[in-house]
Amino acid sequence: MVKKKVANLKFNKGDYVVYPSYGPGKILAIKKEIINGKRIQILIISINEKVVLRVPVEKIKSLGLRKLSTTNRLNDAITILKSKSKKKRKTMWSRRAQEYEAKILSGNLVSIAEVLKELYKKDSFDEASFSEKQIYSNALDRLARELAAMKKLDKETAAKELENILKSAA
C-alpha cells in the first residue's frame, strides 16, 4: 500500500481518524479534485456503511479532525466509567440534553464517558425518556466505535465491554 502524506498533518490512507461531529472513520483515499475551479487535496473518510465524508485538507484543523485518542486518554475515559455515580443534577432536562449533545459532538472521549456515566441506569432503562435513551445510545455508539478502532474490535464487542464496566461500577 502506497502511503500519501497529507500536508504536514501526518494523515495517511488507511489511518483511523475522528471527525468530532461524526466520530471515528477510516481514510479511504487522499485525492486532488477540482472544486469551484480550484485544485484542492481532499481526504475521503468512511465513517460507517452509510456516511462517507470528503474533507478538504485545508479545513482539517478548523473541523477538529484528529487521530484516534491515545491509550492514556482512553484510560481516562474508562476511569470515569468505573467511578461511583454522582448525585443526579437538578437542572432541567432540556438544558442537560443540550449539554450532553455538545459533549458527544465534541469528540472528546472523556466528555462522552461523562455522558454515558450520568445516563446509565443499573436496573432498567424502562423509566428513561425516549430522548435519554437516544442520547445514551449515541454516546455509547461514539465511544464504542473509537474503542473498537483503537483495540481492533468490532463495535458490538466494544459496546459490551463499556456496558460491563458501567454495570460493575453501578
N, C-alpha and C positions, 0 to 999 in steps of 0.2 A: 504494500500500500504506500503510495506516494503521499507524503505529508506536505501540505502547503501552510506556511506560517502566515498568520494574519497580522498585518501591520507590525506593531511591537507588542501586541496583546497576548501572544502565545496561545492562540486557539488553533487547533488542527482538526482536519477532517477526522471523524470518529470520536472526538472528545465529547464527554458529557458536560453540559453547561446548565446553568439555572437562569431562566428569564423570570425575574421576580413575580410578575403578574400571571405567569402560566406554570411555573415550576420547572422541574428538570426536563432536559431533552438532549438529543444527540445531534451533533453536527454531521449532516449527511453529505454536504458539499460546500466548497468555497468557490464562488464563481464571480466573473466580471460580467455585468449586464449593463445595457444602456437603458437608463430610466430618465425620462424627460430630456432626452438628448445628451445626457451626461453619462460617461462610463464610470460605474462605481463597482466596488467589490462588495459582495453580499455573502452572508452565511445562510445556508439553508438548514434549518433546525427542525427536527421531528420531535414534537412534544409528546404525542401519543398517536394512535392509529388515525385519529381524525384531524389533528392540528399540525400543520407544517408552516413554520414562520420563515420569512425572508427578511433578514436583518442587515441593513447597510452597516458596513464596518465602522463608518464614521459616527454611527448612532450607538455603538456598543456601550460606551461609557455612560452616556446620558440615560440609556434604558436600564442600566444597572446589571447588564449581563455579566455573569461571573462563572468561574469554575465551580465544581462541586465543593461543598464545605469540607473543611479539614476534619480529621478524626477528633481533634480536640473540641471543635465546635459541635460535632455530633454528640460527643460525650457530655458537653454542657446541656444539650437539649435532653438527653436521656436522664441526666441528674434531675432536671425539672420534673420529668415524668415520674421518677422514683420518689420524689419528695412528698411529704404529707400534704394533704389538701388544706388550703387556707379557708377561712370563713368566706362564705358567699358574699359577694358585694351587693349592696343595696341599690346600686344605680339602676335606672330604668333599662329594661331590656333593649329597647331600640338603640340607646346610646352604647350599651355594651356590644350589641351586634355590629355596630359600625366600627368599634374599636377592634373587635375580633377579625372582621373582614380586612381592615387595614393591616393588621399583623400578618394575616395569611398572605396578602398581596405583597408584603414587604419582601417575602422570600427568605427571611431570617429564621433559621431553624429554631433558635431559642424562643423567639416570639411565637412561632407556630406551636411549639411544645407547650407554651403557657396557655394557649387557647385550648389545646387538647386536654390539658390538666384541669382547667376550670370547667370545661363542659362534660367531662367524663362522669358517668353515673354508674356506680358499682352494681347496684341491684338491677335496675331496669331503665331503659330509655322510654318506657311507656308514658311516663308523665311529662316528658320533654316535649316542647312545642316543635312544630314542623321546622321552623327556622333554626332552632337549637340543633336539631338532628342534622340539618343540612350543613350548617357551619362546622359542626363536629366532623361530619363526613368529609368536607372539603379540606379541613386541617389534617385529618388522618391521611387522606389521599396524598396531599402535598408532601407531608413528612415521610410517608411510606415510599413514595416514588424516589425521593432523594436518598433515603436509606438503601433502597433496592439498588440504585445505580452505584452507590458507594461500596456496598458489600457484594455486588453482583448476585443479587437475589431476584426472585420475581416479586412483583408488587404485593401480591396476596400474602406471601410469607413474611414480608417486611411489615405489613399492616398487623398481622397476627402477633408478631414479635413486639410491636409497640403496644398493642392492646393487652398483651400478657404483662408487660411492665406496669401499665396503668392498673390492671387488676390486682397485681401483687402489692402495689403501694396503697391501694384504697382501703 
